[in-house]
Amino acid sequence: MSDNPAFADIKTKIDANPVMLFMKGTPQFPQCGFSAAVVQMLDYLGVDYGTENVLASDELRQNIKDFSNWPTVPQLYVKGEFVGGSDIVREMFENGELRTFFENKGVPVAA
Amino acid sequence: MSVAQTIRQKLIIAFKPSRIEVRDESHLHAGHAGARPEGESHFRILVVSQEFEGLTRVHRHRRVYDALKEEFDGPVHALAMNTLAPGELGDTDETRDAE
């Protein structure tokens, strides 16, 4: 992590949202299948989450990759911790780990 | 050499995998953002390697991204990956379904 001033904005969003998803498009209109899949899994578990559309800003699109040292989007953060991209979230969802992870982090999930 | 062949070669050098599969799935994403008309943009890989032993998923994926940095700076738009240590093989549908 460097002194890129844009990183402060990203950090603010991650701090403000216990579950924060950087994605392509919006939850209502995802513009990428991988982003859509993560939205579906979060909705299935019924967690509240914030999102940021990286397609709305070329700068953000690049900065989030540098910030996370992760070259692809979507990217999921929970309580400030980088969880991963769609493959990791899917793997955790499919083996039940994701629900437990949210519970352990104190993030309310639907019953 | 195709992009898939380059990816395979780099992964073999980086991870000395006991099992590796690289599939070009660009045709499934034709017309999407990031898909190139000429294809070779979306890939799916399975890598089974001792190198992943004891690493978190995030760490494993970062190692793969590092190994394929030039490809990500170039034609590759998306890479779906399954990274396993040898003892984990057979834990997923993906490995059972793989040819």
Backbone of each chain as ProteinMPNN parsed JSONL, in Angstrom:
{"seq_chain_A": "MSDNPAFADIKTKIDANPVMLFMKGTPQFPQCGFSAAVVQMLDYLGVDYGTENVLASDELRQNIKDFSNWPTVPQLYVKGEFVGGSDIVREMFENGELRTFFENKGVPVAA", "coords_chain_A": {"N_chain_A": [[0.829, -1.211, 0.0], [0.639, 2.143, -0.943], [1.211, 5.734, -1.038], [-0.836, 6.657, -2.526], [-3.357, 8.954, -2.992], [-5.958, 8.298, -3.607], [-6.373, 5.93, -2.383], [-7.237, 6.476, 0.167], [-9.925, 7.143, -0.108], [-10.992, 4.712, -0.919], [-10.423, 3.189, 1.324], [-12.033, 4.505, 3.165], [-14.576, 3.793, 2.278], [-14.516, 1.045, 2.682], [-14.236, 0.969, 5.413], [-16.623, 2.112, 6.186], [-18.556, 0.332, 5.483], [-19.484, -2.703, 6.687], [-19.726, -4.979, 5.124], [-18.425, -4.886, 2.048], [-18.587, -4.518, -1.383], [-16.758, -4.346, -4.262], [-17.565, -3.932, -7.533], [-18.619, -4.731, -10.947], [-20.918, -2.773, -12.418], [-24.173, -2.558, -10.886], [-25.916, -3.888, -7.962], [-28.558, -4.246, -8.845], [-28.263, -4.073, -11.605], [-25.976, -5.816, -12.609], [-22.918, -5.864, -14.44], [-21.36, -7.909, -15.258], [-20.743, -11.342, -15.229], [-19.368, -12.519, -13.091], [-19.45, -10.627, -11.072], [-22.202, -10.513, -10.756], [-22.691, -13.045, -9.738], [-21.56, -12.962, -7.165], [-23.132, -11.005, -5.957], [-25.574, -12.378, -5.946], [-25.041, -14.434, -4.136], [-24.549, -13.043, -1.769], [-27.021, -11.847, -1.438], [-28.572, -14.106, -1.123], [-27.722, -15.015, 1.357], [-28.632, -12.973, 2.79], [-27.291, -10.717, 3.797], [-26.479, -7.319, 4.66], [-24.987, -5.056, 2.439], [-22.548, -2.811, 1.068], [-21.916, -1.301, -2.118], [-19.689, -0.552, -4.826], [-19.44, 0.735, -8.004], [-17.114, -0.12, -10.241], [-16.941, 0.414, -12.894], [-17.835, 2.903, -13.232], [-15.806, 4.644, -12.977], [-12.7, 5.077, -14.352], [-10.41, 5.504, -12.927], [-10.953, 4.512, -10.337], [-11.318, 1.883, -11.027], [-8.746, 1.05, -11.697], [-7.397, 1.778, -9.356], [-8.512, 0.217, -7.308], [-7.562, -2.25, -7.885], [-4.839, -1.933, -7.47], [-4.849, -1.169, -4.805], [-5.772, -3.46, -3.474], [-3.953, -5.261, -4.341], [-4.678, -7.096, -6.338], [-5.745, -8.337, -9.321], [-8.285, -8.42, -10.476], [-11.867, -7.849, -10.679], [-14.999, -8.834, -9.371], [-14.364, -7.693, -5.942], [-14.372, -8.581, -2.601], [-14.81, -7.231, 0.594], [-14.818, -7.749, 4.088], [-15.552, -6.429, 7.129], [-13.272, -4.865, 6.881], [-11.416, -6.689, 6.055], [-9.83, -8.271, 3.338], [-11.511, -10.549, 1.43], [-11.659, -11.912, -1.015], [-11.998, -12.77, -4.542], [-14.515, -13.689, -6.989], [-14.276, -16.492, -7.328], [-13.253, -17.406, -4.871], [-15.196, -16.524, -3.077], [-17.359, -17.975, -4.01], [-16.499, -20.596, -3.553], [-16.368, -20.596, -0.763], [-19.031, -20.114, -0.213], [-20.291, -22.374, -1.237], [-19.352, -24.471, 0.358], [-20.387, -23.816, 2.766], [-18.918, -22.234, 4.362], [-18.954, -19.482, 4.111], [-21.237, -18.396, 5.338], [-20.687, -19.021, 8.03], [-18.376, -17.561, 8.307], [-19.323, -14.899, 8.082], [-20.952, -14.859, 10.353], [-19.062, -15.254, 12.385], [-17.713, -12.907, 12.107], [-19.499, -11.178, 13.061], [-21.472, -10.223, 11.402], [-24.782, -9.807, 10.561], [-26.753, -12.488, 9.322], [-29.373, -13.851, 7.255], [-31.812, -16.076, 8.648]], "CA_chain_A": [[0.0, 0.0, 0.0], [1.485, 3.332, -1.075], [0.585, 6.987, -0.585], [-1.852, 7.067, -3.49], [-4.442, 9.597, -2.231], [-7.24, 7.63, -3.89], [-6.527, 4.809, -1.463], [-7.981, 6.939, 1.345], [-11.353, 7.033, -0.429], [-11.326, 3.28, -0.902], [-10.377, 2.781, 2.728], [-13.216, 5.07, 3.813], [-15.743, 2.966, 1.906], [-14.377, -0.262, 3.333], [-14.476, 1.178, 6.85], [-18.013, 2.528, 6.415], [-19.459, -0.786, 5.172], [-18.961, -3.973, 7.206], [-19.576, -5.843, 3.945], [-18.243, -3.941, 0.939], [-18.3, -5.223, -2.631], [-16.385, -3.581, -5.453], [-18.123, -4.773, -8.59], [-18.922, -4.1, -12.22], [-22.351, -2.555, -12.437], [-24.831, -2.4, -9.59], [-26.633, -5.129, -7.611], [-29.749, -4.356, -9.696], [-27.823, -4.285, -12.981], [-24.565, -6.206, -12.699], [-22.474, -5.856, -15.834], [-20.367, -8.963, -15.413], [-21.279, -12.545, -14.598], [-18.689, -12.807, -11.835], [-20.029, -9.697, -10.091], [-23.59, -10.935, -10.534], [-22.693, -14.242, -8.899], [-21.288, -12.581, -5.775], [-24.35, -10.334, -5.495], [-26.588, -13.409, -5.673], [-24.694, -15.178, -2.919], [-24.756, -12.144, -0.624], [-28.469, -11.707, -1.278], [-29.079, -15.384, -0.608], [-27.427, -15.064, 2.793], [-29.384, -11.883, 3.409], [-26.46, -9.735, 4.497], [-26.451, -5.966, 4.122], [-23.669, -4.748, 1.888], [-22.381, -1.64, 0.228], [-21.227, -1.616, -3.372], [-19.127, 0.535, -5.616], [-19.35, 0.312, -9.398], [-15.8, 0.301, -10.742], [-17.063, 0.847, -14.287], [-18.205, 4.32, -13.229], [-14.597, 5.463, -12.905], [-11.486, 4.374, -14.784], [-9.436, 5.627, -11.846], [-11.292, 3.542, -9.291], [-11.124, 0.543, -11.592], [-7.326, 0.738, -11.559], [-6.946, 1.953, -7.969], [-8.932, -0.88, -6.43], [-6.653, -3.369, -8.163], [-3.568, -1.626, -6.803], [-5.102, -1.145, -3.358], [-5.918, -4.823, -2.957], [-2.971, -6.136, -4.973], [-5.574, -8.14, -6.889], [-5.954, -7.724, -10.643], [-9.623, -8.603, -11.041], [-13.065, -7.402, -9.978], [-15.31, -8.242, -8.067], [-13.54, -7.863, -4.75], [-15.219, -8.499, -1.406], [-14.202, -6.924, 1.896], [-15.693, -7.908, 5.241], [-14.954, -5.799, 8.312], [-11.936, -4.384, 6.546], [-10.534, -7.769, 5.606], [-10.032, -8.709, 1.965], [-11.937, -11.957, 1.406], [-11.245, -12.473, -2.291], [-12.821, -12.544, -5.72], [-15.72, -14.517, -7.103], [-13.969, -17.916, -7.121], [-13.091, -17.67, -3.441], [-16.504, -16.341, -2.437], [-18.203, -19.113, -4.396], [-16.021, -21.793, -2.849], [-16.788, -20.463, 0.641], [-20.488, -20.215, -0.185], [-20.715, -23.748, -1.531], [-19.072, -25.408, 1.457], [-21.017, -23.321, 3.983], [-17.946, -21.447, 5.121], [-19.222, -18.049, 4.018], [-22.187, -18.058, 6.387], [-19.949, -19.079, 9.29], [-17.441, -16.44, 8.288], [-20.091, -13.701, 8.419], [-21.386, -14.968, 11.756], [-17.896, -15.039, 13.233], [-17.331, -11.495, 11.985], [-20.567, -10.367, 13.653], [-22.332, -9.68, 10.352], [-26.053, -10.537, 10.6], [-27.211, -13.206, 8.133], [-30.757, -14.317, 7.349], [-31.893, -17.391, 9.296]], "C_chain_A": [[0.859, 1.255, 0.0], [0.721, 4.568, -0.612], [-0.428, 7.491, -1.6], [-3.053, 7.657, -2.746], [-5.794, 8.931, -2.453], [-7.472, 6.461, -2.936], [-7.331, 5.201, -0.228], [-9.481, 6.819, 1.111], [-11.815, 5.579, -0.378], [-11.403, 2.797, 0.537], [-11.61, 3.278, 3.471], [-14.448, 4.221, 3.53], [-15.704, 1.608, 2.605], [-14.679, -0.137, 4.825], [-15.947, 1.461, 7.139], [-18.997, 1.369, 6.212], [-18.862, -2.101, 5.667], [-18.801, -5.011, 6.095], [-19.551, -4.912, 2.735], [-17.82, -4.696, -0.312], [-17.96, -4.218, -3.734], [-16.729, -4.452, -6.648], [-18.261, -4.001, -9.892], [-20.429, -4.009, -12.348], [-22.88, -2.376, -11.029], [-25.531, -3.713, -9.242], [-27.87, -5.333, -8.489], [-29.369, -4.683, -11.143], [-26.331, -4.609, -13.039], [-24.149, -6.261, -14.168], [-21.374, -6.873, -16.094], [-20.896, -10.163, -14.641], [-20.658, -12.846, -13.24], [-19.222, -11.896, -10.72], [-21.454, -10.121, -9.745], [-23.648, -12.128, -9.585], [-22.473, -13.878, -7.426], [-22.506, -11.882, -5.171], [-25.412, -11.367, -5.113], [-26.311, -14.148, -4.373], [-24.909, -14.32, -1.675], [-26.249, -11.978, -0.359], [-29.074, -12.974, -0.686], [-28.875, -15.473, 0.898], [-28.098, -13.918, 3.542], [-28.541, -10.897, 4.2], [-26.628, -8.358, 3.84], [-25.057, -5.682, 3.593], [-23.693, -3.461, 1.093], [-21.687, -2.054, -1.052], [-20.666, -0.346, -3.998], [-18.958, -0.015, -7.027], [-18.042, 0.802, -10.0], [-15.865, 0.753, -12.202], [-17.432, 2.327, -14.373], [-16.971, 5.212, -13.25], [-13.38, 4.641, -13.294], [-10.438, 4.395, -13.679], [-9.699, 4.585, -10.765], [-11.0, 2.126, -9.777], [-9.663, 0.123, -11.462], [-6.907, 0.769, -10.087], [-7.332, 0.789, -7.068], [-8.04, -2.095, -6.645], [-5.32, -3.168, -7.457], [-3.731, -1.706, -5.285], [-5.086, -2.555, -2.775], [-4.793, -5.744, -3.417], [-3.672, -7.368, -5.527], [-6.068, -7.631, -8.233], [-7.357, -7.842, -11.22], [-10.7, -8.059, -10.116], [-14.13, -8.439, -10.291], [-14.273, -8.516, -6.97], [-14.43, -7.638, -3.523], [-14.38, -8.228, -0.156], [-15.237, -7.122, 2.999], [-14.958, -7.41, 6.477], [-13.487, -5.426, 8.054], [-10.986, -5.433, 6.014], [-10.855, -8.159, 4.162], [-10.34, -10.207, 1.944], [-11.518, -12.625, 0.11], [-12.16, -12.071, -3.421], [-13.912, -13.585, -5.823], [-15.434, -16.012, -6.9], [-13.919, -18.261, -5.636], [-14.436, -17.552, -2.727], [-17.412, -17.529, -2.763], [-17.801, -20.383, -3.641], [-16.491, -21.764, -1.391], [-18.296, -20.611, 0.78], [-20.911, -21.676, -0.312], [-20.413, -24.713, -0.395], [-19.59, -24.888, 2.809], [-20.145, -22.407, 4.819], [-18.311, -19.959, 5.17], [-20.19, -17.592, 5.116], [-21.489, -18.005, 7.748], [-19.0, -17.882, 9.416], [-18.151, -15.142, 8.676], [-20.488, -13.72, 9.892], [-20.224, -14.681, 12.699], [-17.44, -13.585, 13.221], [-18.399, -10.576, 12.587], [-21.436, -9.684, 12.621], [-23.637, -10.481, 10.349], [-26.373, -11.217, 9.267], [-28.647, -13.652, 8.361], [-30.762, -15.74, 7.912], [-31.918, -18.499, 8.261]], "O_chain_A": [[1.723, 1.41, 0.863], [-0.276, 4.47, 0.104], [-0.838, 8.649, -1.532], [-3.699, 6.962, -1.961], [-6.672, 8.991, -1.592], [-8.609, 6.049, -2.706], [-8.023, 4.369, 0.358], [-10.227, 6.441, 2.015], [-12.888, 5.268, 0.139], [-12.333, 2.086, 0.919], [-12.168, 2.566, 4.306], [-15.258, 3.962, 4.419], [-16.728, 1.096, 3.058], [-15.295, -1.02, 5.423], [-16.46, 1.1, 8.198], [-20.126, 1.411, 6.702], [-17.854, -2.565, 5.135], [-17.87, -5.816, 6.112], [-20.536, -4.236, 2.439], [-16.826, -5.422, -0.307], [-18.769, -3.36, -4.086], [-16.245, -5.577, -6.764], [-18.053, -2.789, -9.942], [-21.129, -5.021, -12.382], [-22.129, -2.081, -10.1], [-25.725, -4.561, -10.113], [-28.198, -6.467, -8.84], [-30.048, -5.457, -11.818], [-25.523, -3.784, -13.465], [-24.934, -6.657, -15.03], [-20.57, -6.728, -17.014], [-21.428, -10.023, -13.539], [-21.326, -13.363, -12.345], [-19.417, -12.329, -9.584], [-21.856, -10.089, -8.582], [-24.535, -12.217, -8.736], [-23.132, -14.43, -6.545], [-22.87, -12.133, -4.022], [-26.067, -11.241, -4.078], [-27.226, -14.448, -3.607], [-25.392, -14.807, -0.652], [-26.69, -11.97, 0.79], [-29.976, -12.914, 0.148], [-29.747, -15.947, 1.626], [-28.127, -13.898, 4.773], [-29.021, -10.304, 5.167], [-26.882, -8.248, 2.64], [-24.062, -6.029, 4.228], [-24.713, -3.073, 0.523], [-20.953, -3.042, -1.076], [-21.117, 0.766, -3.726], [-18.403, -1.097, -7.221], [-17.875, 1.997, -10.243], [-14.941, 1.404, -12.69], [-17.357, 2.933, -15.442], [-17.079, 6.41, -13.514], [-13.063, 3.637, -12.655], [-9.678, 3.443, -13.509], [-8.793, 3.87, -10.336], [-10.5, 1.287, -9.029], [-9.374, -1.033, -11.15], [-6.161, -0.095, -9.626], [-6.577, 0.415, -6.171], [-7.789, -2.87, -5.722], [-4.744, -4.11, -6.913], [-2.873, -2.235, -4.578], [-4.478, -2.812, -1.736], [-4.684, -6.876, -2.946], [-3.313, -8.508, -5.231], [-6.741, -6.602, -8.291], [-7.595, -7.405, -12.347], [-10.47, -7.84, -8.927], [-14.165, -8.906, -11.43], [-13.446, -9.423, -7.062], [-15.142, -6.639, -3.427], [-13.384, -8.902, 0.108], [-16.39, -6.714, 2.861], [-13.885, -7.904, 6.824], [-12.607, -5.642, 8.886], [-9.881, -5.116, 5.574], [-12.019, -8.352, 3.811], [-9.532, -11.025, 2.383], [-11.07, -13.771, 0.119], [-12.984, -11.166, -3.292], [-14.203, -14.286, -4.854], [-16.276, -16.724, -6.352], [-14.47, -19.272, -5.201], [-14.772, -18.377, -1.877], [-18.141, -18.023, -1.902], [-18.648, -21.136, -3.16], [-16.952, -22.772, -0.855], [-18.785, -21.163, 1.765], [-21.781, -22.148, 0.419], [-21.147, -25.682, -0.204], [-19.272, -25.446, 3.859], [-20.572, -21.876, 5.845], [-18.015, -19.269, 6.145], [-19.995, -16.549, 5.74], [-21.677, -17.063, 8.518], [-18.851, -17.287, 10.483], [-17.648, -14.376, 9.498], [-20.372, -12.711, 10.588], [-20.375, -13.96, 13.685], [-16.859, -13.092, 14.189], [-18.233, -9.357, 12.621], [-22.074, -8.674, 12.919], [-23.613, -11.697, 10.157], [-26.275, -10.595, 8.21], [-29.089, -13.813, 9.499], [-29.83, -16.51, 7.681], [-31.984, -19.676, 8.618]]}, "seq_chain_B": "MSVAQTIRQKLIIAFKPSRIEVRDESHLHAGHAGARPEGESHFRILVVSQEFEGLTRVHRHRRVYDALKEEFDGPVHALAMNTLAPGELGDTDETRDAE", "coords_chain_B": {"N_chain_B": [[2.281, -19.572, -30.269], [-0.601, -20.338, -28.4], [-2.601, -18.304, -26.143], [-3.591, -19.843, -24.083], [-1.749, -21.947, -24.078], [0.555, -20.583, -23.347], [-0.163, -19.761, -20.774], [-0.407, -22.24, -19.532], [2.242, -23.165, -19.711], [3.624, -21.262, -18.15], [2.462, -21.658, -15.666], [3.24, -24.231, -15.112], [5.982, -23.922, -14.842], [6.051, -22.197, -12.639], [4.724, -23.566, -10.567], [5.142, -26.305, -10.646], [3.121, -28.341, -11.045], [1.175, -31.22, -9.971], [-1.015, -31.741, -11.271], [-2.672, -30.197, -13.923], [-4.925, -28.066, -15.583], [-6.024, -26.16, -18.273], [-8.398, -24.158, -19.583], [-9.822, -22.523, -22.33], [-12.331, -20.351, -22.122], [-13.446, -18.369, -23.535], [-15.392, -18.241, -25.493], [-17.734, -18.492, -24.099], [-18.156, -16.037, -23.124], [-18.454, -14.249, -25.118], [-18.949, -11.082, -26.52], [-19.313, -9.82, -24.094], [-18.291, -7.212, -21.763], [-14.868, -6.665, -21.985], [-14.408, -8.984, -23.348], [-12.631, -10.108, -26.146], [-12.879, -9.709, -29.653], [-11.339, -11.545, -31.022], [-11.144, -13.557, -29.213], [-9.615, -15.638, -26.621], [-9.604, -14.487, -24.022], [-10.935, -15.146, -21.668], [-10.392, -17.488, -19.173], [-10.222, -20.736, -17.591], [-8.78, -22.396, -14.916], [-7.257, -25.28, -13.428], [-5.159, -26.089, -10.88], [-3.086, -28.263, -9.27], [-0.896, -28.375, -6.725], [2.015, -28.828, -4.759], [3.057, -26.498, -3.891], [1.008, -24.932, -2.94], [0.362, -25.78, -0.493], [-0.616, -25.144, 2.792], [-1.105, -22.463, 2.287], [-3.348, -19.639, 2.275], [-6.496, -19.197, 0.515], [-6.58, -16.694, -0.725], [-3.873, -16.056, -0.827], [-2.905, -18.108, -2.475], [-4.232, -17.529, -4.899], [-3.131, -15.046, -5.398], [-0.493, -15.759, -5.902], [-0.816, -17.111, -8.329], [-1.798, -15.024, -9.928], [0.462, -13.412, -9.88], [2.256, -15.017, -11.292], [1.149, -14.897, -13.774], [1.229, -12.3, -14.597], [1.961, -10.777, -16.889], [0.163, -11.706, -18.752], [-2.239, -10.816, -17.707], [-1.847, -8.117, -17.909], [-2.042, -7.983, -20.539], [-3.815, -9.784, -22.898], [-5.569, -11.236, -21.257], [-8.603, -11.263, -19.593], [-10.214, -12.397, -17.653], [-9.919, -14.912, -15.168], [-10.891, -17.852, -14.024], [-10.278, -19.704, -11.188], [-9.114, -22.741, -9.692], [-7.374, -23.709, -7.091], [-5.408, -26.073, -5.667], [-3.953, -27.953, -2.988], [-2.121, -31.06, -2.965], [-3.433, -32.963, -1.189], [-5.993, -32.088, -1.193], [-7.287, -32.736, -3.443], [-10.098, -33.848, -5.26], [-11.93, -32.892, -3.564], [-13.745, -31.25, -4.645], [-16.438, -30.586, -6.954], [-15.528, -29.647, -9.288], [-13.01, -30.822, -9.776], [-13.752, -33.43, -10.032], [-15.329, -33.361, -12.259], [-13.624, -32.599, -14.178], [-11.807, -33.298, -17.157]], "CA_chain_B": [[1.716, -20.279, -29.111], [-1.853, -19.724, -27.964], [-2.56, -17.753, -24.786], [-3.789, -20.972, -23.163], [-0.479, -22.681, -23.987], [1.468, -19.746, -22.559], [-0.602, -19.848, -19.383], [-0.045, -23.577, -19.048], [3.69, -23.249, -19.558], [4.054, -20.433, -17.016], [1.993, -22.278, -14.425], [4.077, -25.42, -14.886], [7.272, -23.444, -14.34], [5.893, -21.559, -11.33], [4.136, -24.395, -9.504], [5.459, -27.72, -10.814], [1.873, -28.981, -10.599], [0.961, -32.64, -10.22], [-2.141, -31.78, -12.204], [-2.975, -28.864, -14.436], [-5.852, -27.96, -16.706], [-6.262, -24.787, -18.715], [-9.455, -24.138, -20.594], [-10.208, -21.225, -22.888], [-13.793, -20.261, -22.082], [-13.788, -17.067, -24.118], [-16.634, -18.338, -26.267], [-18.883, -18.341, -23.184], [-18.257, -14.635, -22.724], [-18.427, -13.425, -26.329], [-19.837, -9.924, -26.493], [-19.29, -9.15, -22.792], [-17.212, -6.258, -21.545], [-13.588, -7.333, -21.768], [-14.216, -10.07, -24.309], [-12.057, -9.605, -27.383], [-13.471, -10.403, -30.808], [-10.487, -12.678, -31.402], [-11.159, -14.581, -28.171], [-8.455, -15.745, -25.737], [-9.726, -13.468, -22.964], [-11.478, -15.751, -20.451], [-9.827, -18.816, -18.963], [-10.48, -21.459, -16.341], [-7.646, -23.286, -14.661], [-7.161, -26.119, -12.235], [-3.757, -26.366, -10.591], [-2.826, -29.0, -8.034], [0.536, -28.212, -6.511], [2.57, -28.818, -3.41], [3.369, -25.094, -3.576], [-0.138, -24.282, -2.312], [0.211, -26.342, 0.853], [-0.507, -24.197, 3.897], [-1.421, -21.088, 1.902], [-4.767, -19.293, 2.203], [-6.983, -19.08, -0.862], [-6.161, -15.398, -1.271], [-2.447, -16.15, -1.103], [-2.752, -18.98, -3.65], [-4.648, -16.818, -6.098], [-2.143, -13.987, -5.669], [0.673, -16.403, -6.516], [-1.159, -17.358, -9.728], [-1.835, -13.72, -10.602], [1.853, -12.973, -10.057], [2.879, -15.827, -12.336], [0.528, -14.573, -15.061], [1.078, -10.846, -14.627], [2.035, -10.265, -18.27], [-1.071, -12.071, -19.452], [-3.29, -9.93, -17.214], [-1.597, -6.791, -18.476], [-2.326, -8.111, -21.962], [-5.105, -10.224, -23.431], [-6.443, -11.972, -20.343], [-9.559, -10.419, -18.896], [-10.735, -13.095, -16.483], [-9.343, -16.221, -14.924], [-11.538, -18.579, -12.938], [-9.251, -20.658, -10.797], [-9.245, -23.702, -8.618], [-5.989, -23.961, -6.688], [-5.481, -27.089, -4.623], [-2.779, -28.725, -2.576], [-2.377, -32.458, -3.351], [-4.379, -33.653, -0.321], [-7.334, -31.53, -1.347], [-7.835, -33.184, -4.722], [-11.297, -34.665, -5.105], [-12.832, -32.22, -2.642], [-14.684, -30.365, -5.325], [-17.065, -31.084, -8.17], [-14.702, -29.2, -10.405], [-11.965, -31.793, -10.078], [-14.386, -34.675, -10.473], [-15.872, -33.172, -13.601], [-12.568, -32.274, -15.141], [-11.469, -34.434, -18.019]], "C_chain_B": [[0.437, -19.564, -28.67], [-1.695, -19.188, -26.549], [-2.713, -18.888, -23.773], [-2.491, -21.756, -22.98], [0.545, -21.903, -23.161], [1.124, -19.835, -21.076], [-0.166, -21.191, -18.791], [1.455, -23.661, -18.762], [4.175, -22.464, -18.334], [3.64, -21.054, -15.684], [2.839, -23.508, -14.09], [5.42, -24.999, -14.295], [7.129, -22.931, -12.902], [5.517, -22.547, -10.231], [4.465, -25.883, -9.599], [4.255, -28.586, -10.421], [1.847, -30.49, -10.867], [-0.226, -32.816, -11.146], [-2.431, -30.355, -12.655], [-3.952, -28.954, -15.597], [-6.057, -26.488, -17.011], [-7.308, -24.84, -19.814], [-9.729, -22.71, -21.044], [-11.74, -21.2, -22.944], [-14.287, -18.964, -22.709], [-15.118, -17.1, -24.875], [-17.875, -18.161, -25.398], [-19.144, -16.88, -22.847], [-18.276, -13.697, -23.935], [-19.417, -12.271, -26.208], [-19.872, -9.2, -25.157], [-18.201, -8.087, -22.767], [-15.927, -7.041, -21.302], [-13.346, -8.489, -22.718], [-13.658, -9.472, -25.592], [-12.661, -10.37, -28.542], [-12.654, -11.638, -31.182], [-10.418, -13.748, -30.317], [-9.923, -14.52, -27.289], [-8.46, -14.697, -24.633], [-10.16, -14.066, -21.632], [-10.988, -17.195, -20.319], [-10.263, -19.415, -17.634], [-9.326, -22.416, -16.128], [-7.875, -24.128, -13.411], [-5.671, -26.406, -12.044], [-3.673, -27.097, -9.261], [-1.324, -28.981, -7.812], [0.88, -28.214, -5.03], [2.813, -27.384, -2.925], [2.223, -24.404, -2.815], [-0.362, -24.751, -0.875], [0.371, -25.244, 1.908], [-0.804, -22.746, 3.545], [-2.93, -20.86, 1.926], [-5.184, -19.201, 0.743], [-6.498, -17.783, -1.492], [-4.69, -15.454, -1.676], [-2.187, -17.005, -2.35], [-3.098, -18.228, -4.935], [-3.663, -15.702, -6.442], [-0.904, -14.567, -6.337], [0.402, -16.675, -8.005], [-1.178, -16.043, -10.511], [-0.414, -13.21, -10.856], [2.511, -13.708, -11.218], [2.368, -15.427, -13.723], [0.357, -13.071, -15.254], [1.057, -10.294, -16.058], [0.751, -10.555, -19.031], [-2.216, -11.156, -19.008], [-3.102, -8.507, -17.708], [-1.931, -6.794, -19.959], [-3.717, -8.624, -22.243], [-6.09, -10.78, -22.396], [-7.316, -11.025, -19.527], [-10.044, -11.098, -17.613], [-10.147, -14.497, -16.393], [-10.076, -16.845, -13.737], [-10.561, -19.648, -12.491], [-9.614, -21.521, -9.613], [-7.821, -24.12, -8.27], [-5.994, -24.895, -5.494], [-4.096, -27.605, -4.257], [-3.125, -30.192, -2.817], [-3.429, -33.154, -2.495], [-5.81, -33.216, -0.523], [-8.005, -32.0, -2.63], [-9.048, -34.083, -4.475], [-12.304, -34.051, -4.153], [-13.919, -31.432, -3.354], [-15.275, -31.043, -6.548], [-16.179, -30.793, -9.362], [-13.678, -30.267, -10.783], [-12.581, -33.106, -10.55], [-14.861, -34.555, -11.919], [-14.788, -33.002, -14.647], [-12.164, -33.505, -15.927], [-10.113, -35.004, -17.628]], "O_chain_B": [[0.402, -18.337, -28.579], [-0.767, -19.57, -25.836], [-2.051, -18.897, -22.735], [-2.166, -22.18, -21.871], [1.302, -22.482, -22.382], [2.008, -19.967, -20.229], [0.373, -21.252, -17.687], [1.878, -24.158, -17.718], [5.026, -22.936, -17.579], [4.376, -20.985, -14.7], [3.114, -23.784, -12.922], [5.932, -25.632, -13.371], [7.981, -23.198, -12.053], [5.941, -22.388, -9.086], [4.096, -26.647, -8.707], [4.369, -29.46, -9.561], [2.413, -30.973, -11.848], [-0.43, -33.881, -11.729], [-2.432, -29.425, -11.848], [-3.821, -29.806, -16.476], [-6.24, -25.673, -16.107], [-7.118, -25.489, -20.843], [-9.852, -21.803, -20.221], [-12.358, -21.934, -23.715], [-15.404, -18.518, -22.447], [-15.865, -16.121, -24.893], [-18.928, -17.741, -25.877], [-20.213, -16.527, -22.349], [-18.129, -12.484, -23.783], [-20.576, -12.466, -25.84], [-20.396, -8.09, -25.072], [-17.314, -8.058, -23.62], [-15.908, -7.976, -20.502], [-12.209, -8.932, -22.882], [-14.15, -8.451, -26.072], [-12.927, -11.566, -28.421], [-13.207, -12.653, -31.607], [-9.712, -14.743, -30.478], [-9.258, -13.487, -27.21], [-7.429, -14.089, -24.345], [-9.794, -13.551, -20.576], [-11.148, -18.009, -21.228], [-10.619, -18.708, -16.692], [-8.938, -23.155, -17.033], [-8.582, -23.736, -12.482], [-5.01, -26.91, -12.952], [-4.143, -26.594, -8.24], [-0.566, -29.512, -8.623], [0.155, -27.687, -4.186], [2.78, -27.097, -1.728], [2.446, -23.409, -2.126], [-1.174, -24.185, -0.142], [1.36, -24.512, 1.915], [-0.758, -21.882, 4.421], [-3.704, -21.771, 1.633], [-4.343, -19.135, -0.154], [-6.061, -17.766, -2.642], [-4.31, -14.96, -2.737], [-1.345, -16.66, -3.179], [-2.364, -18.281, -5.922], [-3.389, -15.439, -7.613], [-0.328, -13.948, -7.232], [1.287, -16.491, -8.842], [-0.643, -15.96, -11.617], [-0.126, -12.648, -11.913], [3.228, -13.112, -12.023], [3.066, -15.596, -14.722], [-0.534, -12.621, -15.974], [0.23, -9.444, -16.389], [0.307, -9.753, -19.852], [-3.057, -10.766, -19.818], [-4.073, -7.775, -17.904], [-2.085, -5.736, -20.568], [-4.702, -7.985, -21.874], [-7.298, -10.793, -22.629], [-6.824, -10.113, -18.862], [-10.259, -10.431, -16.601], [-9.913, -15.165, -17.4], [-9.903, -16.423, -12.594], [-10.065, -20.419, -13.313], [-10.305, -21.107, -8.682], [-7.15, -24.797, -9.049], [-6.519, -24.557, -4.433], [-3.197, -27.683, -5.093], [-4.304, -30.54, -2.868], [-4.256, -33.884, -3.042], [-6.74, -33.889, -0.079], [-9.172, -31.689, -2.87], [-9.029, -34.955, -3.607], [-13.39, -34.592, -3.946], [-14.894, -31.001, -2.739], [-14.68, -31.964, -7.107], [-16.09, -31.575, -10.308], [-13.5, -30.578, -11.96], [-11.997, -33.81, -11.373], [-14.804, -35.51, -12.692], [-15.003, -33.23, -15.837], [-12.181, -34.621, -15.407], [-9.65, -35.968, -18.237]]}, "name": "protein", "num_of_chains": 2, "seq": "MSDNPAFADIKTKIDANPVMLFMKGTPQFPQCGFSAAVVQMLDYLGVDYGTENVLASDELRQNIKDFSNWPTVPQLYVKGEFVGGSDIVREMFENGELRTFFENKGVPVAAMSVAQTIRQKLIIAFKPSRIEVRDESHLHAGHAGARPEGESHFRILVVSQEFEGLTRVHRHRRVYDALKEEFDGPVHALAMNTLAPGELGDTDETRDAE"}
